[in-house]
Amino acid sequence: MTLPLFKQFPQLQGKLPHLPLGNFPTPLQYLQKWKHHHLWIKRDDISGNLHGGNKVRKLEFALASTTPANWLCSAGAQGSNWCVALALYAKQLGHKTEL
């Protein structure tokens, strides 16, 4: 499957490193009817096996050009979902992290 980014900008295909980590596209799920409106939710929480959310999409590009010997360093607030996702996926790929 071609990523929407590469469909929109085909000149990036092959130039922008990409490492598939998630299960995309994520589905839409019907929640309920509320005041004459139908509510749907995009299920990005199930986008990855280790950690869900939109962070997985970013990590597919951020980790694509790294090698297992690399140390990865990042910062975030206490309880940062970015740091959690980075640590989990980096470990799976054999990286060491400093958060």
Phi and psi in degrees as GROMACS dihedral restraints (atoms count N, CA, C in turn):
[ dihedral_restraints ]
;  ai    aj    ak    al  type     phi  dphi    fc
    3     4     5     6     1   -83.9    20    10
    4     5     6     7     1   132.3    20    10
    6     7     8     9     1   -64.4    20    10
    7     8     9    10     1   145.8    20    10
    9    10    11    12     1   -55.2    20    10
   10    11    12    13     1   -35.8    20    10
   12    13    14    15     1   -59.4    20    10
   13    14    15    16     1   -44.1    20    10
   15    16    17    18     1   -75.9    20    10
   16    17    18    19     1   -24.7    20    10
   18    19    20    21     1   -69.4    20    10
   19    20    21    22     1   -41.8    20    10
   21    22    23    24     1   -72.2    20    10
   22    23    24    25     1   -37.6    20    10
   24    25    26    27     1  -128.2    20    10
   25    26    27    28     1    75.8    20    10
   27    28    29    30     1   -60.3    20    10
   28    29    30    31     1   -22.6    20    10
   30    31    32    33     1   -67.2    20    10
   31    32    33    34     1   -16.2    20    10
   33    34    35    36     1   -82.6    20    10
   34    35    36    37     1   -21.2    20    10
   36    37    38    39     1   -59.0    20    10
   37    38    39    40     1   126.2    20    10
   39    40    41    42     1    85.9    20    10
   40    41    42    43     1   -14.3    20    10
   42    43    44    45     1  -104.3    20    10
   43    44    45    46     1   -28.6    20    10
   45    46    47    48     1  -104.3    20    10
   46    47    48    49     1   111.3    20    10
   48    49    50    51     1   -61.1    20    10
   49    50    51    52     1   139.4    20    10
   51    52    53    54     1  -141.1    20    10
   52    53    54    55     1   133.5    20    10
   54    55    56    57     1  -123.0    20    10
   55    56    57    58     1   109.1    20    10
   57    58    59    60     1   -64.1    20    10
   58    59    60    61     1   119.5    20    10
   60    61    62    63     1  -121.1    20    10
   61    62    63    64     1   -23.9    20    10
   63    64    65    66     1  -108.4    20    10
   64    65    66    67     1   176.1    20    10
   66    67    68    69     1  -107.8    20    10
   67    68    69    70     1    93.2    20    10
   69    70    71    72     1  -120.5    20    10
   70    71    72    73     1   153.1    20    10
   72    73    74    75     1   -76.7    20    10
   73    74    75    76     1   152.1    20    10
   75    76    77    78     1   -84.5    20    10
   76    77    78    79     1   148.5    20    10
   78    79    80    81     1   -80.0    20    10
   79    80    81    82     1   161.8    20    10
   81    82    83    84     1   -95.3    20    10
   82    83    84    85     1   140.6    20    10
   84    85    86    87     1  -127.5    20    10
   85    86    87    88     1   133.0    20    10
   87    88    89    90     1   -73.5    20    10
   88    89    90    91     1   131.1    20    10
   90    91    92    93     1   -99.0    20    10
   91    92    93    94     1   -61.7    20    10
   93    94    95    96     1  -173.3    20    10
   94    95    96    97     1   171.9    20    10
   96    97    98    99     1   -97.7    20    10
   97    98    99   100     1   132.9    20    10
   99   100   101   102     1  -138.7    20    10
  100   101   102   103     1   116.1    20    10
  102   103   104   105     1    47.2    20    10
  103   104   105   106     1    54.4    20    10
  105   106   107   108     1    70.1    20    10
  106   107   108   109     1    13.7    20    10
  108   109   110   111     1  -120.9    20    10
  109   110   111   112     1   142.2    20    10
  111   112   113   114     1   -94.5    20    10
  112   113   114   115     1   127.5    20    10
  114   115   116   117     1  -101.3    20    10
  115   116   117   118     1   129.5    20    10
  117   118   119   120     1  -123.5    20    10
  118   119   120   121     1   153.2    20    10
  120   121   122   123     1  -130.9    20    10
  121   122   123   124     1   139.4    20    10
  123   124   125   126     1   -85.2    20    10
  124   125   126   127     1   121.7    20    10
  126   127   128   129     1   -85.6    20    10
  127   128   129   130     1    59.5    20    10
  129   130   131   132     1   -68.9    20    10
  130   131   132   133     1   -13.1    20    10
  132   133   134   135     1   -65.2    20    10
  133   134   135   136     1   -18.6    20    10
  135   136   137   138     1  -108.1    20    10
  136   137   138   139     1    21.7    20    10
  138   139   140   141     1   -72.6    20    10
  139   140   141   142     1   -22.9    20    10
  141   142   143   144     1  -137.1    20    10
  142   143   144   145     1   157.3    20    10
  144   145   146   147     1   -76.7    20    10
  145   146   147   148     1   -31.4    20    10
  147   148   149   150     1   -92.2    20    10
  148   149   150   151     1   -37.8    20    10
  150   151   152   153     1  -158.0    20    10
  151   152   153   154     1   135.8    20    10
  153   154   155   156     1   -98.5    20    10
  154   155   156   157     1   179.7    20    10
  156   157   158   159     1   104.7    20    10
  157   158   159   160     1   177.2    20    10
  159   160   161   162     1   -71.8    20    10
  160   161   162   163     1   -11.0    20    10
  162   163   164   165     1   -62.9    20    10
  163   164   165   166     1   -31.9    20    10
  165   166   167   168     1   -61.4    20    10
  166   167   168   169     1   -39.8    20    10
  168   169   170   171     1   -60.8    20    10
  169   170   171   172     1   -42.2    20    10
  171   172   173   174     1   -68.1    20    10
  172   173   174   175     1   -40.4    20    10
  174   175   176   177     1   -66.1    20    10
  175   176   177   178     1   -27.7    20    10
  177   178   179   180     1   -60.0    20    10
  178   179   180   181     1   -29.6    20    10
  180   181   182   183     1   -94.1    20    10
  181   182   183   184     1   -40.2    20    10
  183   184   185   186     1   -65.7    20    10
  184   185   186   187     1   -35.2    20    10
  186   187   188   189     1   -94.1    20    10
  187   188   189   190     1    -4.9    20    10
  189   190   191   192     1   -65.2    20    10
  190   191   192   193     1   -31.1    20    10
  192   193   194   195     1  -105.3    20    10
  193   194   195   196     1    16.3    20    10
  195   196   197   198     1   -97.7    20    10
  196   197   198   199     1   160.2    20    10
  198   199   200   201     1  -119.3    20    10
  199   200   201   202     1   155.6    20    10
  201   202   203   204     1   -56.6    20    10
  202   203   204   205     1   -21.2    20    10
  204   205   206   207     1   -79.4    20    10
  205   206   207   208     1   -10.6    20    10
  207   208   209   210     1   -71.6    20    10
  208   209   210   211     1   142.8    20    10
  210   211   212   213     1   -91.4    20    10
  211   212   213   214     1   133.5    20    10
  213   214   215   216     1  -111.7    20    10
  214   215   216   217     1   130.8    20    10
  216   217   218   219     1  -123.6    20    10
  217   218   219   220     1   133.7    20    10
  219   220   221   222     1  -149.6    20    10
  220   221   222   223     1   166.1    20    10
  222   223   224   225     1  -135.3    20    10
  223   224   225   226     1   153.5    20    10
  225   226   227   228     1  -169.4    20    10
  226   227   228   229     1   170.1    20    10
  228   229   230   231     1   -68.0    20    10
  229   230   231   232     1   163.9    20    10
  231   232   233   234     1   -56.9    20    10
  232   233   234   235     1   130.2    20    10
  234   235   236   237     1    80.0    20    10
  235   236   237   238     1    16.6    20    10
  237   238   239   240     1   -59.8    20    10
  238   239   240   241     1   124.3    20    10
  240   241   242   243     1   -64.9    20    10
  241   242   243   244     1   -33.6    20    10
  243   244   245   246     1   -60.5    20    10
  244   245   246   247     1   -48.2    20    10
  246   247   248   249     1   -64.0    20    10
  247   248   249   250     1   -40.0    20    10
  249   250   251   252     1   -61.9    20    10
  250   251   252   253     1   -49.3    20    10
  252   253   254   255     1   -62.6    20    10
  253   254   255   256     1   -44.3    20    10
  255   256   257   258     1   -60.6    20    10
  256   257   258   259     1   -46.7    20    10
  258   259   260   261     1   -60.9    20    10
  259   260   261   262     1   -43.5    20    10
  261   262   263   264     1   -65.9    20    10
  262   263   264   265     1   -49.2    20    10
  264   265   266   267     1   -72.7    20    10
  265   266   267   268     1   -35.5    20    10
  267   268   269   270     1   -63.5    20    10
  268   269   270   271     1   -42.9    20    10
  270   271   272   273     1   -61.5    20    10
  271   272   273   274     1   -43.4    20    10
  273   274   275   276     1   -58.9    20    10
  274   275   276   277     1   -33.2    20    10
  276   277   278   279     1   -89.9    20    10
  277   278   279   280     1     0.6    20    10
  279   280   281   282     1    88.1    20    10
  280   281   282   283     1    17.8    20    10
  282   283   284   285     1   -91.2    20    10
  283   284   285   286     1   158.6    20    10
  285   286   287   288     1  -103.5    20    10
  286   287   288   289     1   143.7    20    10
  288   289   290   291     1  -125.0    20    10
  289   290   291   292     1   153.4    20    10
  291   292   293   294     1  -130.0    20    10
  292   293   294   295     1   115.9    20    10
